[in-house]
Amino acid sequence: MEETDRQLVEATLKGDKNAYGKLYDKYARLVRAMCYDMTHDQAAAQDLAQEVFLRAYNLLERLEDPDKFGAWLTSIVKNIGREFRRGKFRDRHVYVGDDLPEQAVEDDAQPRMISEEIEQALGKLPEEQRLALHVYYLQGQDVKQACEILKVSRSALFRLLEKARKSMEKHLK
């Protein structure tokens, strides 16, 4: 049985660095995709994703509801994205100390390359729709987890996905 976010967060807070590595494995694709959406640059997206996980690790004890780790993490991504757009992270070198699990620093899973046309179409979607596509289709979260991450109801998730699919179809024609 797969461990829940709550179990992994609690284990991390008790000093189990492998538990944080599992959280990283679970959410890395989503975080990288969101970062790439903001930067349109592979290297910058990787840097931002590393910053997201570093910040989340350092702030983990402030997380009020460990069951909502995914939603909390996406809010960190959005905050770091705003900081990036304001120029705070450009040309910045981040030192990652020994207290972060190796899995969170070393990521050999490269984001899947997508065609320029699809990338442009995704870029034209509103942020909510892009995030819904990433969480549900690319990250492969189930409906309940996707709703928790996006902070929307089940019907709102399906409306977002439907709008996103129609918009993508229109942009790709």
C-alpha positions in Angstrom: 0.0 0.0 0.0 1.3 3.4 -1.0 2.0 5.8 1.9 -0.2 8.9 2.2 1.1 12.4 2.1 0.3 12.7 5.8 2.4 9.6 6.6 5.3 10.9 4.5 5.2 14.4 6.0 5.1 13.1 9.5 8.0 10.7 8.9 10.0 13.5 7.3 9.4 15.7 10.4 10.6 12.9 12.5 13.9 12.8 10.6 13.2 10.2 7.9 14.9 11.8 4.8 13.7 8.9 2.6 10.1 9.9 3.3 10.8 13.4 1.8 12.4 11.7 -1.2 9.1 9.8 -1.7 7.2 13.1 -1.6 9.7 14.5 -4.1 9.2 11.5 -6.4 5.4 11.9 -6.2 5.3 15.6 -7.1 8.5 16.3 -9.1 6.9 16.0 -12.5 4.1 18.4 -11.6 6.4 20.9 -10.0 8.8 20.8 -13.0 5.9 21.2 -15.4 4.5 24.2 -13.5 8.0 25.8 -13.4 8.5 25.2 -17.1 5.1 26.8 -17.8 6.3 29.9 -16.0 9.8 30.1 -17.5 9.6 28.3 -20.9 13.3 27.4 -20.2 14.4 24.0 -19.2 17.4 25.1 -17.0 15.4 27.8 -15.2 12.5 25.4 -14.6 15.0 22.9 -13.0 16.4 25.6 -10.8 13.0 26.8 -9.7 11.9 23.2 -9.0 14.9 22.7 -6.8 14.1 25.9 -5.0 10.5 24.8 -4.5 11.5 21.5 -2.9 14.2 23.2 -0.8 11.7 25.8 0.5 9.0 23.2 1.1 11.5 21.1 3.1 12.6 24.1 5.2 8.9 25.1 5.8 7.5 21.7 6.3 6.9 22.1 10.0 4.6 25.0 9.2 2.3 22.8 7.1 -1.0 22.7 9.1 -2.7 19.8 7.3 -0.2 17.2 6.0 -3.0 15.6 3.9 -2.9 18.8 1.7 0.8 18.6 1.0 0.2 18.7 -2.8 -1.9 21.8 -2.7 0.5 23.5 -0.3 3.4 22.6 -2.6 1.6 24.1 -5.7 1.1 27.3 -3.7 4.9 27.4 -3.1 5.4 26.9 -6.8 3.1 29.9 -7.6 4.9 32.1 -5.1 8.3 31.2 -6.4 7.0 31.8 -9.9 5.9 35.3 -9.0 9.3 35.9 -7.4 11.0 34.6 -10.6 8.9 36.9 -12.8 10.0 39.9 -10.6 13.6 38.9 -11.2 14.5 37.5 -7.8 15.8 34.2 -9.0 17.5 35.1 -12.3 21.3 34.4 -12.2 21.0 33.2 -8.7 23.1 30.2 -7.5 21.5 28.2 -4.7 23.6 26.0 -2.4 21.9 22.9 -1.3 23.2 21.7 2.1 23.5 18.2 3.3 20.3 18.2 5.1 18.2 17.7 1.9 17.7 14.1 0.7 19.8 13.3 -2.4 16.7 12.3 -4.3 15.4 15.8 -4.1 18.7 17.2 -5.5 19.5 14.6 -8.1 16.8 14.1 -10.7 17.6 12.0 -13.6 14.0 11.9 -14.9 14.0 14.6 -17.6 10.7 16.3 -18.4 9.1 14.9 -21.6 9.7 17.0 -24.6 6.6 18.3 -26.3 6.1 19.8 -29.7 6.4 23.6 -30.1 2.8 23.7 -31.3 1.5 22.0 -28.2 3.7 24.1 -26.0 2.4 27.3 -27.6 -1.2 26.1 -27.2 -0.6 25.3 -23.5 0.9 28.7 -23.0 -2.3 30.3 -24.3 -4.5 28.6 -21.7 -5.4 30.3 -18.4 -3.2 29.2 -15.5 -6.0 27.1 -13.9 -6.6 25.2 -17.0 -2.9 24.5 -17.6 -2.5 23.4 -14.0 -5.6 21.1 -14.3 -4.1 19.4 -17.4 -0.7 19.0 -15.7 -2.1 17.6 -12.5 -4.7 15.2 -14.0 -3.1 14.1 -17.2 0.6 14.6 -17.0 1.0 14.0 -13.3 -1.6 11.2 -13.3 -3.2 12.2 -10.0 -6.6 10.6 -9.4 -9.7 12.9 -9.2 -9.7 13.2 -5.4 -6.0 14.2 -5.3 -6.3 16.5 -8.3 -9.2 18.3 -6.6 -7.2 18.7 -3.4 -4.1 20.0 -5.2 -6.1 22.5 -7.3 -8.5 23.4 -4.4 -11.6 22.8 -6.5 -14.6 20.6 -6.4 -14.9 17.5 -8.5 -17.3 19.2 -11.0 -15.0 22.2 -11.2 -12.1 20.0 -12.1 -14.0 18.4 -14.9 -15.2 21.8 -16.1 -11.6 23.0 -16.1 -10.4 19.9 -18.0 -13.2 20.2 -20.6 -12.5 23.9 -21.2 -8.7 23.2 -21.5 -9.3 20.3 -24.0 -11.6 22.5 -26.1 -9.1 25.4 -26.0 -6.2 23.1 -26.9 -8.2 21.7 -29.8 -9.1 25.2 -31.0 -5.5 26.4 -30.8 -4.1 23.3 -32.5 -6.4 23.5 -35.5 
